[in-house]
Amino acid sequence: MSDRRLTISINEGVARICLIRPDAANTIDLVFAKEFEAAAEACVVGRARVVVVTAVGRQFCGGGDLKSFADEADLGAHLEVVTQHFHDGIVTFVEMDAPVVVAVQGAVAGAGLGLVCAADIVVAGKSATFVMAYTRLGLTPDGSSSWFLSRHVGLRRALDLTLTNRVLSADEALAWGVITRLVADDQVLKEAESIIEQLATGPTAAYGASARLLRSATGNTLRTQLSQETGALVERARAVDGLEGIRSFVERRSANFIGD
């Protein structure tokens, strides 16, 4: 049996990351965290134009690997290293131009929810569930969930989910903004593939710049945000894809973006 926690392949601009530890609910240990960080970096080095994250098994990701954590003499020191690698991977995901699509089947908990919240587009099956699960263990959130969750659902709801550890159904997750598309369980991968097909040939740099604008808006004044909008627009208008997009519209043909 392989000791790997995930696989990654990049083909024709599509990076596919699959969590392959179903016997342990795809939970995150130090090996997982290091592999995840390396996979995220590989997406950048490999010039991926879209990234999709899937998982095998009945659970997408059960959060931290509590069984392995229990054996650590200094759990605090161990978790510091684990989160450093996992968090570096999350930051790379968020800062790269390529959109990140996550396809969720089954349960999501803890840092797995952080990964879901950090994605750009999340497709989930009807049986998916989502739970923070930290405070019932006497711990606090990680995996970017404390940063993203309140931005997606609002502070009050984020507090509710964090303090009570209530399980959010897929329908609630859609209504609250944790996920973006809800389909039947057997349609999750098909829906994700349709999104990937659209994004893989799109203007990758424009996707990244647009996502950064939207994420920065909550911390900016209006004047600052408008200045950043102008700067990003000017940069994209001078780029190959921006010029191609306008020309293709005027010439009434499909755009041929290179993902600059």
C-alpha positions in Angstrom: 0.0 0.0 0.0 1.3 3.4 -0.9 2.3 5.8 1.9 1.3 8.8 -0.1 -1.6 11.0 1.1 -2.4 12.6 -2.3 -1.6 12.4 -6.0 -1.1 15.3 -8.4 -1.0 15.4 -12.2 -0.9 18.4 -14.6 -2.0 17.9 -18.2 -3.0 20.5 -20.7 -3.2 23.2 -18.0 -5.4 21.2 -15.7 -3.9 20.3 -12.3 -5.6 17.4 -10.6 -5.0 16.8 -6.9 -6.7 13.8 -5.3 -6.7 12.9 -1.6 -6.0 9.1 -1.4 -6.2 8.2 2.3 -9.7 6.9 2.6 -8.9 4.5 5.3 -8.1 7.5 7.6 -10.9 9.7 6.3 -8.2 11.7 4.3 -7.1 13.3 7.5 -4.1 15.6 7.7 -0.9 14.5 9.3 2.6 15.9 8.8 3.1 13.8 5.6 -0.1 15.1 4.2 0.7 18.7 5.0 4.1 18.4 3.3 2.6 16.7 0.2 -0.1 19.3 0.0 2.4 22.2 0.2 4.5 20.5 -2.6 1.4 19.9 -4.7 0.3 23.5 -4.5 3.8 24.7 -5.5 3.8 22.2 -8.4 0.6 23.9 -9.7 2.5 27.2 -9.9 5.7 25.7 -11.4 3.7 23.7 -13.8 1.8 26.8 -14.9 -1.6 25.2 -14.2 -4.6 27.1 -15.6 -7.1 25.5 -13.3 -6.7 23.3 -10.2 -9.3 20.7 -9.1 -9.2 18.9 -5.7 -11.1 15.6 -5.3 -10.9 12.8 -2.8 -11.5 9.0 -2.7 -13.6 7.4 -0.1 -16.7 8.3 1.8 -15.2 11.4 3.4 -13.6 14.3 1.6 -11.4 15.3 4.5 -11.9 14.7 8.2 -9.5 17.4 9.4 -6.4 16.6 11.5 -5.2 13.1 12.1 -6.1 12.9 15.8 -4.7 9.3 16.1 -1.3 10.3 15.0 -1.4 13.5 17.1 -2.2 11.6 20.2 1.2 9.9 20.0 3.2 13.2 20.0 5.1 14.0 23.2 4.9 17.7 22.4 1.7 18.1 20.5 2.0 21.9 20.3 5.4 21.8 18.6 4.2 19.1 16.2 1.1 21.0 15.2 3.2 24.1 14.6 5.1 22.2 12.0 2.0 20.6 10.5 0.1 23.8 10.1 3.1 25.7 8.7 3.3 23.3 5.8 -0.5 23.1 5.3 -0.9 26.8 5.6 1.8 27.5 3.1 0.0 25.3 0.7 -3.3 27.2 1.3 -1.6 30.5 0.7 -0.1 29.3 -2.6 -3.6 28.2 -3.6 -5.1 31.5 -2.8 -2.3 33.6 -4.4 -1.9 31.7 -7.6 -3.7 32.9 -10.8 -5.3 29.5 -11.5 -8.8 29.1 -10.1 -9.1 26.3 -7.5 -12.2 24.0 -7.8 -13.0 21.6 -5.0 -15.4 18.7 -5.6 -16.8 17.5 -2.3 -18.4 14.1 -1.6 -19.2 13.1 2.0 -18.1 14.7 5.3 -15.8 17.7 5.7 -14.4 18.7 9.1 -11.8 20.9 10.6 -8.9 21.9 8.4 -10.7 20.1 5.5 -13.4 22.9 5.8 -10.6 25.4 5.7 -9.5 23.9 2.4 -13.0 24.1 1.1 -13.4 27.7 2.2 -10.2 28.7 0.6 -11.2 27.4 -2.9 -12.7 29.6 -5.6 -15.5 27.3 -6.6 -16.9 24.4 -4.5 -19.2 21.7 -6.0 -20.8 19.4 -3.4 -23.1 16.4 -3.4 -26.4 16.4 -1.5 -25.0 14.1 1.2 -22.0 16.3 2.0 -21.8 17.7 5.5 -19.6 20.4 7.0 -18.4 20.9 10.6 -15.7 22.9 12.4 -15.2 20.4 15.2 -12.3 22.2 16.9 -13.7 23.5 20.2 -15.3 20.2 21.1 -11.6 19.0 21.3 -10.5 22.0 23.2 -8.7 23.4 20.2 -9.0 26.4 17.9 -9.5 26.7 14.1 -6.7 26.4 11.5 -6.4 25.7 7.8 -7.6 29.3 7.0 -11.1 28.6 8.3 -11.0 31.4 10.8 -10.2 33.9 8.0 -12.5 32.6 5.3 -15.5 31.3 7.1 -16.7 34.6 8.5 -16.2 36.2 5.1 -18.4 33.5 3.5 -21.1 33.2 6.1 -20.8 36.3 8.3 -19.4 36.6 11.8 -22.5 35.5 13.7 -22.9 32.3 11.7 -19.2 31.6 11.9 -19.3 31.9 15.7 -22.3 29.6 15.8 -20.5 26.9 13.7 -17.3 27.3 15.7 -18.7 27.4 19.2 -21.4 24.8 18.9 -19.8 22.6 16.3 -23.2 22.1 14.7 -23.1 20.1 11.5 -24.0 22.0 8.4 -26.0 20.1 5.7 -25.2 20.6 2.0 -28.4 22.6 1.5 -27.5 24.9 4.4 -23.9 25.2 3.1 -25.2 26.3 -0.2 -27.6 28.8 1.3 -24.9 30.2 3.6 -22.2 30.5 0.9 -19.8 27.7 2.1 -20.3 26.0 -1.3 -21.2 27.4 -4.6 -22.9 24.5 -6.5 -25.0 21.7 -5.1 -25.7 18.6 -7.2 -26.7 14.9 -6.8 -23.9 12.8 -5.3 -23.3 11.0 -8.6 -23.0 14.3 -10.5 -20.3 16.0 -8.4 -17.4 15.0 -10.7 -19.3 15.7 -13.9 -20.2 19.2 -12.7 -16.7 19.9 -11.6 -15.4 18.7 -15.0 -17.7 21.1 -16.8 -16.3 24.0 -14.8 -12.8 22.8 -15.4 -13.4 22.7 -19.2 -14.6 26.3 -19.1 -11.7 27.6 -17.0 -8.8 25.7 -18.5 -8.9 27.7 -21.7 -9.7 31.1 -20.1 -7.7 34.2 -19.3 -5.8 32.7 -16.2 -4.1 35.9 -15.2 -7.4 37.8 -15.3 -9.0 35.2 -13.1 -6.2 35.6 -10.6 -6.3 39.4 -10.6 -10.1 39.4 -10.3 -10.0 37.0 -7.4 -7.4 39.2 -5.6 -9.6 42.3 -6.1 -12.6 40.6 -4.6 -10.7 39.2 -1.6 -9.0 42.5 -0.8 -12.2 44.6 -0.9 -13.3 43.9 2.6 -10.1 45.4 4.0 -9.9 48.4 1.7 -11.4 51.8 1.7 -13.5 52.6 -1.4 -10.8 54.9 -2.8 -8.1 52.2 -2.2 -10.2 49.6 -3.9 -11.0 51.8 -6.9 -7.3 52.5 -7.3 -6.6 48.8 -7.3 -9.3 48.2 -9.8 -7.8 50.8 -12.1 -4.4 49.3 -11.7 -5.5 45.7 -12.4 -7.6 46.8 -15.3 -4.8 48.7 -17.0 -2.4 45.8 -16.5 -4.8 43.3 -18.0 -5.8 45.7 -20.9 -2.1 45.8 -21.9 -1.7 42.0 -21.7 -2.0 39.6 -24.6 -5.2 38.0 -23.2 -6.9 41.4 -22.6 -6.2 42.6 -26.2 -7.3 39.2 -27.6 -10.5 39.3 -25.6 -11.5 42.7 -27.0 -10.4 41.8 -30.5 -12.4 38.6 -30.5 -15.5 40.4 -29.3 -15.2 43.0 -32.0 -14.5 40.4 -34.6 -17.3 38.2 -33.4 -15.3 35.1 -32.8 -14.2 32.9 -29.9 -11.3 34.2 -27.9 -8.0 32.3 -28.0 -6.6 33.0 -24.6 -3.0 31.9 -23.8 -3.4 32.3 -20.0 -0.8 35.0 -19.7 
